[in-house]
């Protein structure tokens, strides 16, 4: 804490940069989450469209099979053939559009994963830079004030010993 108060770069520049990176990473993660939700919905829609198309084809096959045995089933087969002729291109176009959107979303999700990696790397690099700067500062302080540091460490050790003694006496009581 002393280092952060004494070094203006640590308190202002590094903190602001770290905050900016975290905000950008959070924004990127939010976009990735919403994109992932869209992908799930899109995939479900694609599955439903494909199921509807397959069901229509199966009903046509059943009707054609029934029409080959019974001439009275011929009009139903003809109606289903006409319906399939109009619905299949529409459903196929819808399915293709959904597939393209799905591929675009997957590509964007991969880009976001790469961006997140860059943000995480940048944060780690910034933290390492702050740590290195702190280590240099601490080394200079130790060289400049060796007696004061030794006294402070001795006082901390004495406090720790008395705290441990207090804890032992509480357990014994």
BELWOFEN-V894021 format. One record per residue. RES is the residue in one letter. OMEGA is omega in whole degrees, -180 to 180 (NA if undefined). NEAR is the number of other ideal C-beta (glycine too) atoms within 10 Angstrom. Layout:
RES:OMEGA:NEAR ; RES:OMEGA:NEAR
//
This chain:
X:179:5 ; X:179:9 ; X:-178:15 ; X:179:15 ; X:-175:9 ; X:-176:11 ; X:-176:16 ; X:179:10 ; X:-178:13 ; X:-176:16 ; X:-175:13 ; X:-173:11 ; X:-175:13 ; X:180:18 ; X:180:14 ; X:179:10 ; X:179:16 ; X:178:15 ; X:179:10 ; X:179:12 ; X:-180:18 ; X:179:12 ; X:179:11 ; X:179:15 ; X:179:17 ; X:178:11 ; X:179:12 ; X:179:17 ; X:178:14 ; X:178:10 ; X:-180:14 ; X:179:17 ; X:-180:11 ; X:177:10 ; X:176:16 ; X:177:13 ; X:177:10 ; X:179:15 ; X:180:16 ; X:179:10 ; X:-179:11 ; X:-180:18 ; X:178:14 ; X:178:11 ; X:178:15 ; X:179:18 ; X:-180:12 ; X:179:11 ; X:180:17 ; X:178:14 ; X:179:10 ; X:179:14 ; X:179:18 ; X:180:10 ; X:178:10 ; X:178:16 ; X:180:13 ; X:178:10 ; X:178:15 ; X:179:21 ; X:177:12 ; X:-179:14 ; X:179:19 ; X:177:16 ; X:179:12 ; X:-180:14 ; X:179:18 ; X:180:11 ; X:-175:8 ; X:-177:9 ; X:-180:8 ; X:180:9 ; X:-179:16 ; X:-180:14 ; X:178:11 ; X:179:16 ; X:179:19 ; X:178:14 ; X:179:12 ; X:178:20 ; X:177:13 ; X:179:11 ; X:179:13 ; X:179:16 ; X:179:10 ; X:-176:9 ; X:-175:14 ; X:179:14 ; X:179:10 ; X:180:11 ; X:179:16 ; X:178:13 ; X:178:10 ; X:180:15 ; X:179:17 ; X:177:11 ; X:179:13 ; X:178:20 ; X:178:13 ; X:178:10 ; X:178:15 ; X:180:16 ; X:177:10 ; X:180:12 ; X:178:16 ; X:179:13 ; X:179:10 ; X:178:15 ; X:176:16 ; X:177:10 ; X:180:12 ; X:178:17 ; X:179:11 ; X:178:9 ; X:178:17 ; X:177:15 ; X:178:10 ; X:179:13 ; X:-180:19 ; X:178:12 ; X:179:11 ; X:178:16 ; X:180:15 ; X:180:10 ; X:179:11 ; X:178:16 ; X:178:12 ; X:178:10 ; X:178:13 ; X:180:20 ; X:179:10 ; X:178:10 ; X:177:15 ; X:180:14 ; X:178:11 ; X:179:10 ; X:-178:15 ; X:178:13 ; X:179:10 ; X:179:10 ; X:179:15 ; X:179:12 ; X:-175:9 ; X:-176:9 ; X:-176:12 ; X:-178:10 ; X:-180:7 ; X:180:11 ; X:178:14 ; X:180:11 ; X:180:11 ; X:179:11 ; X:179:10 ; X:179:10 ; X:178:10 ; X:180:10 ; X:179:10 ; X:178:10 ; X:180:10 ; X:179:10 ; X:-179:10 ; X:177:10 ; X:179:10 ; X:178:10 ; X:177:10 ; X:-180:10 ; X:179:10 ; X:-179:10 ; X:178:9 ; X:-180:8 ; X:-180:7 ; X:-175:6 ; X:NA:5
//
